[in-house]
Amino acid sequence: MSLEKKDEFDHDAWLKRKDLTAVETVFLTTLIWIDKRLRIVDYLELLETLYYRINLQMPKSHTEQYDLDNKFWYWYPLYSLGSLSVIAYLVAAVSGALLGFYYSPSTAGAAATGDPTAAWLSIEMIIKDLQFGFMLRSIHRWAAQFMMAAVFLHMLRVYFTGAYKEPREGNWILGVILILLTLLFGYSGYVLPWKQLSFWAAQIGVEMALATPIVGEWAAQLMFGGFTLGQATLVRMYILHVFLLPFVVTALIALHIGIVWVQGIAEPH
């Protein structure tokens, strides 16, 4: 029903039908009362039209598209790795956003006295004092690790089944960029607690940046705030992990899925 024809719809005719039960009459009366004020039927029809248009464009599975039947049944679990990566990313994003309310990106307290840093103390508070804090941090940590494993295995599946070949080479390059950003996501998150393991992981990162020809010193300055670790390093990792990478990775994942949607799922070669 179009919006122009909405006023021509006879609500009373529906209520005068003799084949309606009492429950149906109450339901229709309520629906008509709401519809006269909010015109929800029009929007429901628009959503229904959009739903069918989307589903008509949904790519067939590789078994449907190539009539493989049960010939490649052993590939099925490997074809779910991409969606599992996205689910793990969403879980990590939501749990990380909640952790961000309580985390403090500060190295105060470590330099002179050797006491735990404010960053690590905030994580200790989350673990020990915050209700469900230990569970929340564990969910974030394990979701991130699961995502890393799923993305790596997803890339292996794409490579060994030949799904990177024409016309999907552009999406393969996009996937390579995504796995590199995922590694950077994991590294920046590993540094944030600013304990001993985090400190030396950051130190290794500085040394690797300095070992890069030509742009090494510039990369160390940009990524770590200098050649020695400190507050600038932690702030850069925090901004990278919380404010920059989530938006970039989310946009690239949406583009990646959109291309798969358009091109369909590749047959194992």
FENSULFEN-V130646 format. One record per residue. N is the residue number from 1. RES is the residue in three letters. PHI is phi in whole degrees, -180 to 180 (NA if undefined). OMEGA is omega in degrees with one decimal (999 if undefined). NEAR is the number of other ideal C-beta (glycine too) atoms within 8 Angstrom. Layout:
N,RES,PHI,OMEGA,NEAR / N,RES,PHI,OMEGA,NEAR
This chain:
1,MET,NA,-179.5,7 / 2,SER,-80,-179.9,5 / 3,LEU,-66,-178.7,6 / 4,GLU,-70,-176.9,4 / 5,LYS,-91,-174.4,8 / 6,LYS,-62,-175.9,11 / 7,ASP,-71,180.0,4 / 8,GLU,-82,-178.2,5 / 9,PHE,-72,-176.4,8 / 10,ASP,-92,179.2,6 / 11,HIS,-67,-175.5,9 / 12,ASP,-65,-179.2,6 / 13,ALA,-62,178.5,7 / 14,TRP,-68,-177.2,9 / 15,LEU,-74,-178.9,11 / 16,LYS,-86,179.5,6 / 17,ARG,-66,-174.8,7 / 18,LYS,-85,-177.6,4 / 19,ASP,-90,-179.4,3 / 20,LEU,-86,173.4,8 / 21,THR,-82,-179.6,5 / 22,ALA,-64,-179.5,5 / 23,VAL,-66,179.6,6 / 24,GLU,-65,178.8,8 / 25,THR,-64,178.9,10 / 26,VAL,-63,-179.3,8 / 27,PHE,-62,-179.2,8 / 28,LEU,-67,177.8,11 / 29,THR,-62,178.7,9 / 30,THR,-65,-179.1,8 / 31,LEU,-63,-179.4,10 / 32,ILE,-67,178.2,11 / 33,TRP,-60,179.1,8 / 34,ILE,-70,-175.9,9 / 35,ASP,-66,179.1,11 / 36,LYS,-63,-176.4,7 / 37,ARG,-98,-174.8,6 / 38,LEU,-115,178.8,5 / 39,ARG,55,-175.4,10 / 40,ILE,-71,-178.7,9 / 41,VAL,-62,178.9,11 / 42,ASP,-59,-177.1,10 / 43,TYR,-73,175.4,8 / 44,LEU,-64,177.9,8 / 45,GLU,-69,175.9,9 / 46,LEU,-63,177.8,8 / 47,LEU,-64,178.9,8 / 48,GLU,-64,177.7,8 / 49,THR,-61,179.1,8 / 50,LEU,-64,179.7,8 / 51,TYR,-60,-178.6,8 / 52,TYR,-69,177.5,8 / 53,ARG,-66,178.6,8 / 54,ILE,-64,-176.4,8 / 55,ASN,-69,175.6,7 / 56,LEU,-68,-179.1,6 / 57,GLN,-96,-178.5,7 / 58,MET,-64,-178.9,7 / 59,PRO,-69,175.7,11 / 60,LYS,-73,174.0,8 / 61,SER,-70,-177.8,8 / 62,HIS,-65,179.0,14 / 63,THR,-72,178.4,9 / 64,GLU,-73,-174.3,7 / 65,GLN,-68,-175.7,11 / 66,TYR,-112,176.4,7 / 67,ASP,52,-176.5,6 / 68,LEU,-88,-178.1,9 / 69,ASP,52,-176.7,5 / 70,ASN,-102,-176.2,5 / 71,LYS,-66,-177.3,5 / 72,PHE,-120,-177.5,10 / 73,TRP,-61,-176.4,6 / 74,TYR,-76,176.5,4 / 75,TRP,-84,-169.7,10 / 76,TYR,-52,-179.1,8 / 77,PRO,-59,-178.3,6 / 78,LEU,-71,179.8,9 / 79,TYR,-83,177.2,11 / 80,SER,-102,-175.7,8 / 81,LEU,-66,178.9,13 / 82,GLY,-65,179.0,9 / 83,SER,-68,176.4,7 / 84,LEU,-65,177.0,10 / 85,SER,-63,-180.0,12 / 86,VAL,-66,178.8,10 / 87,ILE,-62,178.7,8 / 88,ALA,-63,178.0,13 / 89,TYR,-64,178.9,12 / 90,LEU,-64,178.1,8 / 91,VAL,-64,178.9,10 / 92,ALA,-64,-179.2,12 / 93,ALA,-67,-179.2,10 / 94,VAL,-67,-180.0,8 / 95,SER,-65,177.9,13 / 96,GLY,-66,177.5,11 / 97,ALA,-63,177.6,8 / 98,LEU,-69,177.7,8 / 99,LEU,-65,-178.7,12 / 100,GLY,-62,178.0,8 / 101,PHE,-68,-172.1,6 / 102,TYR,-118,-177.2,10 / 103,TYR,-83,178.8,11 / 104,SER,-120,-178.6,8 / 105,PRO,-81,-176.6,9 / 106,SER,-138,177.0,9 / 107,THR,-97,-177.1,12 / 108,ALA,-60,175.4,7 / 109,GLY,98,-174.3,10 / 110,ALA,-106,-168.1,10 / 111,ALA,-67,-171.6,5 / 112,ALA,-87,-171.6,3 / 113,THR,-94,-176.0,6 / 114,GLY,78,178.4,4 / 115,ASP,-73,176.3,6 / 116,PRO,-60,-179.7,8 / 117,THR,-75,177.3,13 / 118,ALA,-63,178.0,10 / 119,ALA,-63,-179.3,15 / 120,TRP,-70,177.9,11 / 121,LEU,-65,178.0,11 / 122,SER,-66,177.4,11 / 123,ILE,-72,175.3,11 / 124,GLU,-62,177.2,9 / 125,MET,-63,178.2,11 / 126,ILE,-61,-175.8,15 / 127,ILE,-71,-169.8,10 / 128,LYS,-95,-170.5,8 / 129,ASP,-107,-176.5,6 / 130,LEU,-75,177.9,10 / 131,GLN,-64,-175.7,3 / 132,PHE,62,-178.0,6 / 133,GLY,-66,179.5,13 / 134,PHE,-62,178.5,9 / 135,MET,-65,-178.8,7 / 136,LEU,-64,179.4,13 / 137,ARG,-67,178.9,13 / 138,SER,-65,177.8,8 / 139,ILE,-61,-179.6,10 / 140,HIS,-63,-177.5,12 / 141,ARG,-65,-177.0,8 / 142,TRP,-73,175.5,8 / 143,ALA,-64,178.4,13 / 144,ALA,-65,179.9,13 / 145,GLN,-68,177.0,8 / 146,PHE,-63,178.8,10 / 147,MET,-62,179.3,13 / 148,MET,-58,-179.3,11 / 149,ALA,-66,-177.9,8 / 150,ALA,-66,179.1,12 / 151,VAL,-64,179.9,13 / 152,PHE,-62,179.0,9 / 153,LEU,-67,176.6,10 / 154,HIS,-62,178.1,12 / 155,MET,-65,176.9,11 / 156,LEU,-63,179.8,8 / 157,ARG,-62,179.8,12 / 158,VAL,-61,-178.1,12 / 159,TYR,-69,-173.1,9 / 160,PHE,-76,174.0,6 / 161,THR,-96,177.0,11 / 162,GLY,73,-177.2,9 / 163,ALA,-77,179.1,12 / 164,TYR,-88,-173.8,8 / 165,LYS,-77,179.6,8 / 166,GLU,-53,10.0,4 / 167,PRO,-99,-172.9,5 / 168,ARG,-103,-176.5,12 / 169,GLU,-66,177.6,9 / 170,GLY,-65,178.6,8 / 171,ASN,-70,175.5,11 / 172,TRP,-65,177.9,11 / 173,ILE,-63,176.9,8 / 174,LEU,-62,176.9,12 / 175,GLY,-65,176.9,12 / 176,VAL,-63,176.8,9 / 177,ILE,-61,-179.3,9 / 178,LEU,-65,-179.6,13 / 179,ILE,-70,175.1,11 / 180,LEU,-66,177.2,8 / 181,LEU,-68,176.1,12 / 182,THR,-64,176.1,12 / 183,LEU,-63,177.6,9 / 184,LEU,-65,175.3,10 / 185,PHE,-58,-179.1,12 / 186,GLY,-64,-179.4,10 / 187,TYR,-65,-179.6,10 / 188,SER,-64,176.6,13 / 189,GLY,-68,178.9,10 / 190,TYR,-67,-178.4,10 / 191,VAL,-79,-171.0,14 / 192,LEU,-58,178.9,14 / 193,PRO,-62,177.7,10 / 194,TRP,54,169.7,12 / 195,LYS,-100,-176.5,9 / 196,GLN,-60,179.5,5 / 197,LEU,-62,179.2,8 / 198,SER,-65,-178.4,12 / 199,PHE,-61,-176.8,10 / 200,TRP,-75,172.3,8 / 201,ALA,-65,176.7,11 / 202,ALA,-66,179.3,13 / 203,GLN,-64,176.2,9 / 204,ILE,-62,177.8,8 / 205,GLY,-62,177.6,12 / 206,VAL,-63,-179.2,13 / 207,GLU,-63,178.5,8 / 208,MET,-66,178.8,8 / 209,ALA,-65,-179.6,12 / 210,LEU,-67,179.8,10 / 211,ALA,-79,179.6,6 / 212,THR,-75,-178.9,9 / 213,PRO,-63,171.8,4 / 214,ILE,68,-173.2,4 / 215,VAL,-99,-173.0,7 / 216,GLY,-59,-178.2,11 / 217,GLU,-65,178.6,8 / 218,TRP,-64,179.6,7 / 219,ALA,-65,178.8,10 / 220,ALA,-65,177.7,13 / 221,GLN,-64,-176.7,10 / 222,LEU,-71,-173.0,6 / 223,MET,-82,-171.8,9 / 224,PHE,-119,177.0,15 / 225,GLY,74,179.6,10 / 226,GLY,138,-177.0,9 / 227,PHE,-95,174.6,8 / 228,THR,-118,-174.5,5 / 229,LEU,-83,178.6,8 / 230,GLY,-175,-177.9,9 / 231,GLN,-60,-179.8,9 / 232,ALA,-62,179.2,9 / 233,THR,-65,-177.7,13 / 234,LEU,-65,179.7,15 / 235,VAL,-64,178.5,10 / 236,ARG,-64,178.2,11 / 237,MET,-64,-179.8,13 / 238,TYR,-66,179.1,11 / 239,ILE,-63,179.7,9 / 240,LEU,-62,-173.8,11 / 241,HIS,-75,-170.8,11 / 242,VAL,-103,-171.0,9 / 243,PHE,-110,-174.9,6 / 244,LEU,-98,-174.8,9 / 245,LEU,-61,-179.2,11 / 246,PRO,-56,-178.8,9 / 247,PHE,-72,-179.9,8 / 248,VAL,-66,-177.6,9 / 249,VAL,-66,179.2,13 / 250,THR,-62,179.3,9 / 251,ALA,-65,-179.3,8 / 252,LEU,-70,176.4,12 / 253,ILE,-64,178.2,11 / 254,ALA,-61,177.6,8 / 255,LEU,-65,179.6,9 / 256,HIS,-61,179.7,12 / 257,ILE,-67,178.5,9 / 258,GLY,-61,178.4,8 / 259,ILE,-67,176.4,12 / 260,VAL,-62,179.1,12 / 261,TRP,-60,-177.8,9 / 262,VAL,-71,-173.0,7 / 263,GLN,-84,-175.1,10 / 264,GLY,86,-177.9,8 / 265,ILE,-89,-173.8,10 / 266,ALA,-78,174.6,13 / 267,GLU,-74,173.5,8 / 268,PRO,-62,180.0,9 / 269,HIS,-93,999,7
